[in-house]
Amino acid sequence: MNIHVAKTGKNPVGRTLVAYAVLLVIPSYTNFNNNAARNMSRQQDAKGVVLTGYISNSEALPPSCINCNDNAETSATSRRTGHYSVQGRSKNASAKPPYNRCNSQDSLDELSMDDYWTEVENIHQSGVQCSDPEQHEEVQLKVADEGEEEEAWLTEAGLATLFDESASDPEDSVVFLSTLTRTQAAAVEKRVETLHQTLRKKNKQYHVPDVRDIFKPPGTQGAKLEEAVPEQGTENWKGDVASAGQEGSGCRNGESPVDQGVSELETPLNLEVSFSEQALSSKEGSKGNEAQGDTDDKLPNFKPPRDKTGTTKMGDLSPQDMKKARRLVLIEMTALFDTAGIDLKTHKAVKLKVKESGLFGVPLANLLEQDQRRMAGTKVPLILQRLISHIEEEGLDTEGLLRIPGAATRVKAVCQELDVRFYDGTFPWEGLKQHDAASLLKLFIRELPHPLLTVEYLSAFIAVLKLPNKKQQLQALNLLVLLLPESSRDTLKALMEFFQRVIDHKQQNKMTLNNVAVVMAPNIFMFKGFRSKISEQQEFAMATGTANIVRLLIRYQNLLWTIPKFIMNQVRKQNTENQKKSRERAVKKLLKKMSYDREKSEKHEKNVAETDATQGFIRVQAPQFSKVSMAIQLTEELQAADILARFLSQESALPVKRDDLCLYETGGNIKERCLDEETYMKDLLELNPSAEWVIKSVQR
């Protein structure tokens, strides 16, 4: 059945509802509430009939901000219930009623989405396009062919040997597979089995291993999968702790409990057990009961337990260990969605003709490459950094910052001038108006030839809200952020930090977490060329979801850019197993006496370090200091920050800044890791007794 939908002009409800005139009777439409359809009534008068409808979130959201506008109470009630209403077209229909902005940080109701549609209209009406459309093509999304998706997934997970016997390093795959959890192993098995079936259909000749053979340990060990994979899912991890005061998530003097700084009940967040194992345990524990998702859209105050071995942030690991972590994160993310029964269909970008130089409309990788030629170590595009700093220099108290657009003609002129004068330092920043700079920042994001969240993972980000509760949504976002390419991940983090600084001035600029999220969502998700590929109904259905995702990214950014401890433990286990394999290969090759003697010497040096540790000391190397080495006595309370302070206290002049120094854990079961300053050294030494310790500068 075809549904013909036309968008009406401005109506009393405003852009919030994006009213539609429905020209056919709609017996069934997946995006519309069935109860609402049954409650539809038809009324007609001489002025004509308009049937308005919207997608209700009333089942998932509390009726927040009920008292935000007492005058609009009656009309607001009908919108919150999710029913369609038939309105006669009146002469005054174009006049919008007064609208009071709701400052709740806890939920996104229909009224709070007004800014989203205003932003979409501003983008559409301004038509500002800095880059020449003839210089590049719009991104083309391609769904992988049958079997192609599984091959790509296994290759990205470093498991190409499971379908291609010519792929390198099969022993590495064996070690890698031995560290997987039950749910992670199931995710791998599912992809291999799907690929096996697909290739059999296509009558491929090359061999795909039986999934039962994949996890069988080498040699005479005939252990089954259950024995090879550690039982991490047996921990009794209960579902989400209900947030306190959910009934009170409406407006209180225009602010939520978060705005007012009211202490909320903390919701525990377990980072030591695989997220997918937790989800499976929760799912198995709720069998026979009706699945209970979150009752409203309130954001819990997640609190991970304190990890005495230190939090690992993005950029703290060596490239070698980060590669291992990323493979595990991909499998874990897939396992988490598998556990929830969500089938992720990935896309891949077709190779395009793109603009290779300039500032706007240039791929992030190209832009960073040209920036790094001017400033080594640049991780966030210089133009984006400069726009953010200019907006902040003008003051973050400006009302409507990010929401009020700049003048389209000025923005386009400035954009073209920046392309010419930015790198030579002659651009007159003092003349750039703040709202124009904010519009340029949003334009920069929209003009990227590939979306900031990448073509490959954009659908996964959108699918996050299908997960049953906020905890799993947060966990999925954490994994997806870790999967982003470094350029996208660092740029996204810079934006989230800037948005939080804007929100910190919400009392003056009236830009709360919700306001910033709904304004930025279309700029982040509706990337160049995307809006032309979806219908208005699809865009309407995505609106609240994408705004909610941006809201989660901003609210939980301090958690999302960290590597969960269970992933770190798996990386350590891989390194330990690989070292054992290396030693076994060394013995089998019958090393020459000279090599053997050298190995004994190296072992002796390590034994010296281990002896220090057993005597209650660790030896810290600091090549940049005048005192290049120091023995530090271990105590229960000794932290990484204490060691740095001890070296700094004996140094009168230091060639690097204090903030650029880091104590590194090197060797043993980790390649290299920059330590969180709150790391307790004695606890970490127990986790990695063969580690060495070095102070050196780091470029963050």
N, C-alpha and C positions, 0 to 999 in steps of 0.2 A: 504494500500500500504506500502511496506517495503522500507525503505531508508537505503542504505548501505553507511556508511561514514568511511573513513580512514584518519588518520592524516598524513600529509606529513612530510618530514624532514624539516630542516631549509631552509627557502626561503628568497628572498630579502626583503619581507615585514617584516619578523621577527616573533617572537612568538606572537606579539601583535594581529595579525589577526587570529592566530591559523588556518592556511589554511587547508581546507579539500578538498579531491578529492571525488567528488560526482559521483557515478557510475551509477546512474539512473536519468532519466529525472524527475524533481520534479514539478509536476503541482500545488501542494498545500502543504505548510508547514507553520504552524502558526508562527514560530519564524522568518521566512524570510519575507522581505518586498515584497509585491505583485508587486509593481512598479519595484523593482529590478529584480524579476523573469521575468517580461515582457521584460526587457532590456537585458536579457542574450543573448549572441551570442556565436556561436560555431566557433572556429578557430582550425585548425589542421596543424601541420607540421611534419617533419620527426622525430623530437625529442620527440613527444608525446604531449598530451594535459593535462593541469591541470586547473580545474575550481575552482577558489578560491572564498570563500564567507565569510561573517561575518554578525553579527547582527548589524544593524545601529542604532545609537542613534541620527542621524542627525536631526530628527524631534523635539527631545526634547532638544538638545544641540546646543549652538552657535558654529560656526566654529572657536573655540578658537585655539590660537597658530598657526595661519596660517603662520606667518612669523618666526616660531621657526627654521625652516630649509628651507632656500630658495632653496637649491639644491634638496630637496624632494618635491617641491611644486606640480609638476605635479602628482606624484603618490599619494601624500596626498589628492589632490583634489578628485580623483576617490574614495578614501576610505571614504571621508566625505560624498559624495553624497549618499552612501548606495547602489551603483550598484555593481554587480558581474563583475569581469573581467576575461577574458580567457588569460592565459599566456603560451607561448611556453616554454618548459623546456630548459634552456640553460646550457652550460658547467659551467658558473660562478654562477649558481643559489645558490650555498651554501654560497657565499660570501655576508655577510650582509653589507648594506650601512652604512655610519656613521650615528649615531643616537644622536640627541641633546635632552637632557631631558628638558621637558617643566615644568616650575615651577608654572603654573597657579593654584590658589587655587579655582577657580570658576567653573570649569567643568572637567568632566572625559571624554576625547575623546579617540579614539581607541589607539592613540600613547601612552597616559599616562597609559594604561593598560599593557604595556610591562612588568613592574615589577611584575604584578600579575602572569602572566604565567611563568616568571622566578622563582618566589617563589614556584609555584606549581611544576615545574620541580625539583627544589632543594629539596623539600619535598619528591618527588617520588624517585629521584635518590639517596638521602642520605640513605634512608631506616632506619634511626636511630629510634630505639624503645627501650626505657629505661626499660620498664616493661616487664616481662615475659608473652608472649601471652597465655601461658597455665594457668596463674593465674587468668585470667578473660576472659569474653566473650565480643564480640562487642555488642554495644547497639542495641536493636531491636525496631524499631518503629512500633506501632500498631495503626491503625485507629479505633476509637471507633465504636461499632456497632450502628445500628439504635436505637435511643432513649437513648442509653447509654451516648452519648455526652451531651444531654440536662440534664439528671439526674446529671451528674458530674458537669456541669456548675451551675445548681441551688444549688447544695450542696456547691460548693465553694463560691457561692454568699450568703450563709447563709439562703437559702430559701428552704431547704429540706421539710419543712412543706407543701409546695405547691403540693407535690406529695406523701409524706409519712406522714400520720396523726400521726404516733408514734414518729416523730421527736420532739425534745424538744423545748421549748420556742416559742410557736406560737405567743404570744403577742409581743415579740421582732420583729418578722417578720412584724407584722401589723405596728408597729412604723417605722421600716426600710422602708417599702413600701410607707408610707405616706410622706417620704422626697424625693422621686424620682422625677426627671424632666420628662417632656413629652416623650422625646426620650429614657430615661432610662426605663421608665415604658413600652414603646413599645417593648424594647429588652426583658424584662422579659415576657411579654405577648406572644411574638413570640416563646420563648423556651417552655413555658407551653403548648401552643396550639400544637406545634410540638410533644411534649411528649404525649399529650392527644391523638392525632391522631395515633401515633405509638402504644400506649398501646391498643387502640381500635382494631387496626389491629391484635395485638397479643392476643386479647381476655382476657386481664388482668382483674381481678375481682375487684382490689382495686380502689378506687375513686380518680380521678384527678379533682380538682375543675375547674369550668368554669372560663375562664379568666375574664369574666365580674364581677365575685364575688371577685376576688383577691384584687382589690383596693377599695372595698366598705368598708368604715369606720365602725367600730363596733357600736353597740347600735342602736339608732333611727336615726342616721345621714345617710340619704339616698343619700349622695352626689355622683355624678357621678365621673368617672375617671378624667374628665377635671377639676372638682372642687377640687379633692383630690390632684392632682399633680400641683405644682406651675408652672405658665406660665413663664418659664425662656427663652423660645425661641422667645418671642415677641420682644425682643430688636432688633433694626435695626442694625445688624452687617453685614457690607459689606465684600466682599471677600478681598483677599490679596491686599495690596497696591503694585503696581508694583515697583520693585526695580529700583533705578536710575542707569543709565549708563549700561544697559544690553548689549547695542551694544559694549561696550568697555571691554568685559570680556575676550578678548584675551590676549596674552602675552605682557607685557610692560617691556622691559628690563629683561624678565624672571620672572616677578612678577605680581601678580594681585593687584587691589586696596587694598585688605586686607593686602597683604604682605607689601605694601608701607605705610600702616597706613593712607591711604586716607579716609576722612570722607565720609560715605555713608548715604543715606536717610534711616532713621530708619523705620522699619515696625512694627506697633503696634501689641501687643499680649494681648488679653483679657483673664485674668485668673479668672474673677469673674462670667462669664457665662459658663455653661456647653459647652464643646467642641462640643459635638454632636448636641446641640441646635444651636450653631453657624453654624455648617455645614449644618443643615437642613434649617436655615434661608437663608443662601447663596444659597442653592440649589433651594429653593422656589423662591428666588429673581431672579434667572437666568432662570426660566421656559420660554419657548418660544424662548430663545436665545441659540445659540450653546455653549456648555460648554467650558469654557476657562480655561485650565490648565496653568501651568507655561510655559513661552515661551522658557526658557533655563534652564540650570542647575546651575545658579548663586545662591549662598547662601545668603539669605537676612540677614540684621542686625536686628534681632528681638529684640524688646525692650518692656518688660512688664511695665505697669504703676507702679509707686512707691506705695507700699502698706504700709500705716502708721501703720497697726496692725501687721506688721512684716512678713517676708518670713519664711515659714515652710520647713525645709530641712528634708531629710531622717534621722531618728535617733532622731529627736527633740520631737516626740510624745511618749506617754506611750504605752506599748503593747496593752492595751485595746482600746485606740483610734485608734491605727494603724490597728488593726483588722477591725474596722468599716470602716476606710478609704480604706482598701484593697478591701473589698466587694463592695464598691461604685466604685472604680477604675475599677474592673473587668466588672461591668455592663456598665460603661461609655465607656470603650474601645470597648466592643461589640457593643454598640449603635452607636459609631462613624463609625465603619466598616459597620454596617447595613445601616446607612444613605447613605453611598457611594455605597451601593449595592454589597459589597464584602462579600462573604461567607467564613468564616474562618473554616477550618477543623483542629481541634486540634489532636495531637498525644499523646499517652502515652507510657512511657517506660516500656517494659517488664522487670520483675525482673531478674537481672543478677547475675552471680557469679563475684564478683569484688575483687580487691586487697584491703586489709583492713589496711595495714600499709606501711610505706615508704614515698617517696616524689612524685614520678611520677606515673601516672596511678591510683591514689587514689581518690575516690569521695571527693569533696570539704568539705562536712560535716564531713567526717571521718578525713580528714587532719586537719581541724580547731579544732576538738575535741582533737587530740593528741598535737596540738600546744598550746591549752588553758591549758593543764595540765602542760606545761612548762612556759607559760606566760599568766596569767589570762587576759581576755578581748580582746584577739587577734581576729581581724575581717578579716584580710587578711593573707593568708598562709605565714608563716615565710620565707619559701624558696623563694617565689615570692618577698617578701620585700627585701630579701638579694640580689637576682639577680639584682633587679632594682637599689639598692643602689650601688652595685659593678659597674654596667654600668655607673652610674653617677659619681662615684669616678674616673673612668678612663677618664672622660671628655665627654661631649655631642657634641664636635666639630668634632668628627671623621667622615670623609666623608663616606656615605653609611651605617651609623649606622642603624641596623635592616634590611637593604636590603642585605648587603654582608653576606653570610653565613659563619659560622665557619667550620673548618675541621671536616668532619663527624666522622672519627675515634676518634679524640680527644673529640668531643662532647659526644659520646657514653661512652668513658672511664670516663670522668668527671661525667657524669650522674650516673654511677654505683658507683663511689667513693663518690659522695654526699649522696647517699642512705645509705652508711655505716658510713660516718664521719661527716655529717652535724650537727646532734643533739649533738654530744659530743664536738663540737667546735674545732676539729682538722683538718678540711679541709683547705688546703693551698690556700686561696683566692688570695694571691699575685701572684700566678702563672697562674691564669685564664685569658685568653685573652678576650678582650672586645667583639669581634665578636662571640666567643664561648659562652660567657655569654648571648648574645642576642639570639643566636640559642637555648640555654637551656630554656630561657624564652618562646620562641615560642613553643618549644617542650612540656613544662609543660602544656600550654593551649591545645595543640592538644591531649595530652595523657589523658586528663580527660575522665573518662569512660562515663560521660554524658556531653553534650555540655554546655559551660559557659552560653549560653542564654536559656538553658533548653530544653528538648524535647517538653514540653507542649507548649512553646511559640516561638520556633524557626520559625515555619511557619508563625506566626503572624508578627515577625520581618521582614521576607522576603516580606510579603504582604504589608508592610507599603508604599512602593513606588507605589502601585496601587492607593493610595489616590490622589486626583486631584491636590493638590498644596503643596508647602513646609510647609505652616502653619499647615495644617492637618497632614502632615507627622511628623512634630515636636511634635504635640500634641499626636499623637498615640505613638511615641517613649517614650514620657514622661510617659504615662500610662503604657506602657509595662515594662519600667525600674522599676516602682513602684510595678509591679506585681511579679518581680523576687524574688526568695528566698533571704533572707538577705545575705547568703554566696556568692551567685552569684553577687548580686547587689554591695556589698562592694568590691569584687575582680575586677569586671568590672570597677568600679570607680577608683580604684588604677591604673589600666592599662591606662584608658583614661587620667588621670592626668599625668602619665609618658609620654605618647605619646605627650601630649601638651608641656611638657618640652623639648622633643626632637625637636619638630617643632619650638620652640622658638629659636633654634640654627640653623635654616635652611640656613642662609647665609654661615655658615661654613660646616655643614654636608650634605647639599644639599637634606635634607629630608623635603619636604613641607607637608602640610596637605594631598594632593593627594597621594604623594609618600608613606607616612606612612599608609594611608588607604588601598591602593591597596596591599601593602606588608602584612598587618595584616589580611585582609579579609579572605584569605584561611585558616589561622591558627585559626580564631575564628569560621568560619562557617563550614569548612570541618573537622568536628570533627572525632575522631577515628572511623573508620568503615564506615563513611558516603560516602566517595568517591567511595567505592566499590559498593554502592547501587544505584549510579546514572550514567547515560551515559555521554559520553563526550559532547554531544549536550546539555544536561541539565546543566552540569557544565559550559559550555561556555555561556549559556543564563543567568546563575546566576551571572557571574563574575562581570559585571559592577554594578549590583544591590546591591550585598553584599558589594562591595567597597564603594558605595554611602552611605549605611547604617552606616558603620564604620566611614565614613567622618562626617555624621550628629552627631553621638555619641560623636566624639571628639570635633567638632566645637561648639556644644550647650550643653556641659556637665554641665555648671553652671545652666542651666534651667531644664535639664532633671531629676536631682536628687532633685527636689523640689516638694512639694505637692500643686497643684493648689488651689487657695483660695475658689473656688466654692465647692470643695470636703471638705475643712475645715469647710465651712459654713454648709454643710449637716451633718457633724459629730457633730457640735455644736447643730444643731436642733434635732438630734437623742437623744443626751444627755439630752436636755431640756425636750423632750417628755417622755423619760424614767423616769426622775425625777418626772414628773407629775403623771405618772402611779404608781410610788412607793408611792407617797403621798396618792393617791386614795386607794391603797391596805391597807395602814396603817390605814386609817380612817375606812374602812370596817371591819377590824379585831378587832375594839374596844380595843385599847391598854390599858394596865393596867395603873393605875395612876402614878406609878413610872416611867414607860417608857415615859408617856406623859410629866411628869415634866422634865425628862432629855431632851426630845426633845425641850421643851420650853427654857431650859438653853442653848442648842446648838444654837437655833434661836437667843437668846439674844446675844451670842458671835458674831454671824454673823452680827447682827444689829450694834454692836459696830464698826466692820470693815466698814460696809456700811455707818455709820455715819461719820467716818473719811473721806471717799471718798466724801460724800456730802459737807463736810467742806473744800474740796480742798486738802486733804492729803491722802496718802496711807501708810500703815504700812508694812515694808519689814522685813522679818525674815532672819537671817544669822547665823545659829547655829555653823558654823566653825570659826566665827570671835569672837573677844573678846567682841565687842558690838553686842549682838545677835539680837537686834531689833532696828529699826530706823523709825521714821515718816518722810516721804519725801513729800514736797509740790509739788503739780501738777502744771505744766505750759504747755503751748502749745508746747514748744520745748523740754520738758523733754524726754530723750530717755533711754532705758535700759542700755546703756553704761555709762550714767551719774550716774545712781544709783550704778553700780559696782565701778565706780571711787570714789564715795563718801565714800563707805565702805573701799576701799583699802587705801585711803588717811589717814585713822585713824588706820591703822594696820601696825605695825613695822615689824612683822615676821608672815608669812603665811605658813601653812604646805603644801599647794597645789600651783601649778603654776597658774598664772593669766589666761592663755589660757584654763585651765581646769575648770574655774568657769563659771556659767551660772545663769542668773536670770530666775526663773521658774514662769509660770502662772499655778496655781493649783485651782481646784474646780470651781464651777459655771457651765458653759456649756462645760468645758473641763476637762479631768482627770488630765493631766499634759502636759506642753509644754515648752521646752527650747526656750527662746526668742532670736530672731535675735537682735543684739546689736543696730540696727537702728530703733527698734520698738518705736513708739511714745506712751508713757504710757497713756496719756489722751484719745487717740483714742481707744486703746485697752480696757480701762476701760468702755467705752461706749458700746463696743461689749460684754463685760463680766463683768457686774457690781458687781457680787458676787465673783469674783476671789480673791484669796490670792496670796501673792508674797513671794518667798523663794529663797535665793541665796545658791547654793550648787555646789559641783564639779560634773563634767560629764566626762565620758570616751568616747571620740569620736573615 
